[in-house]
Amino acid sequence: MNLKKIREDFPILKQKVNGKPLAYLDNAATTQKPIQVIDAISDYYKNYNSNVHRGVNSLSQKASAAFEESHEKTAKFINAKGMKEIVFTKNATESLNLCAYTLGEKLSKGDEILISVMEHHANLVPWQELAKRKKANLKFVNITHDGRLDLDDFVEKINKKTKIVSLTKASNILGTINPIKEISKIVKENESYFVVDAAQSVAHVKTDVKKMNADMIAFSAHKMLGPMGLGILYGKEQLLDELNPFLTGGGMISEVTLEKSSWNNLPWKFETGTQNVAGAVGFSAALDYLNKIGIENIQAHEQELLKFGLKKLKEIEGIDIYSPEKGPKTGIISFNLKGVHPHDVAQILDEHAIAVRSGNHCAQPLMQEMGIKGLARVSFYLYNTKEEIEKLVTAIKQAKKVFGV
Ligand code: C6P
């Protein structure tokens, strides 16, 4: 990987923040966008902005072709069968709501839904609401003391009443990568539906939906160099065919009379109203970019930064680091400085032009489980450097001085 060349592709990285060069270490929240993505969106609006699947005019045909190509590229990127298995939504949150709503129709009173305590609110609240609606029971797999999914607890909790299992592939706080393939075998033996929240994994480790063998998988374009406002829902074709639509109205229908309607083919049956075509075009360019660099290369770079970052941060006195010692992880390091609020740490880092995230990171139950109110989180991606980590360490030491700890 040519880091210098990669960094040149990201205009925002040339910015100064508070008069200093930006070190963007908040990639788990959203990644920055390469010029190729920005240009693709601009080209769309300048040259072929039009509504898709709604006319024979040339602009609309060009926009429709680009929109469909984006679905095809997404399918290829995750090794899905094809475009029919790829539904575009607004974000991973909407994709997970789609799963809960549509699969939810299959639940009866007393059925069980199994998730874990390490879930982001996006993979928790929709299931809470579903459980309430259907009088189903929501159960939680625990984590081990070092922040991994407790597989023994999982095996103990899954049973014949478990109709849906929904788990994150990678934690947005601990960076833990869960053994989805292994889990999927157990879920399928139990004849439950399996949903995977892949928002924190698709841009960091190779995704093969056939090997994962999940029924539905959710992620967001903005966490993988793509634009905001575009989410992805992968679903097995047979299942998507069988499910009722999530939202209804224009675009998703085949025939409508005053009395009743029939549904469009996949994936359009789940894409209602005017779509985010610019987002889809930008996402195509993001996928091209990721393919050009190669996910394996990105992962290797991230792992090197993670190793270096963990070593450097562990040398700081009075720091608590929340990262599993063993097993696969993404490039995330969450931490607290003893006696300092994480927002205060983030504020000092911002003065040094280092962007990190602080707070509960939309995973309050995990915070409760860990016995903390919040933490600061650094998350790496393909354009980050060891120099930025050195800067981070210097700034954390500065924060310690400011707060006298
Ligand atoms: N996590 C973070 O800073 P959306 O917001 O819909 O694109 O993604 C939701 C989501 C779902 N699952 C996981 C594991 C996530 O990490 C996120 C988003 C960001 O950690 C923003 S809260």
Boltz pocket constraint, residues with backbone or C-beta under 6 A from the ligand:
constraints:
  - pocket:
      binder: B
      contacts: [[A, 28], [A, 29], [A, 30], [A, 91], [A, 92], [A, 93], [A, 94], [A, 120], [A, 122], [A, 123], [A, 168], [A, 170], [A, 171], [A, 172], [A, 197], [A, 199], [A, 200], [A, 220], [A, 357], [A, 361], [A, 362]]
      max_distance: 6.0
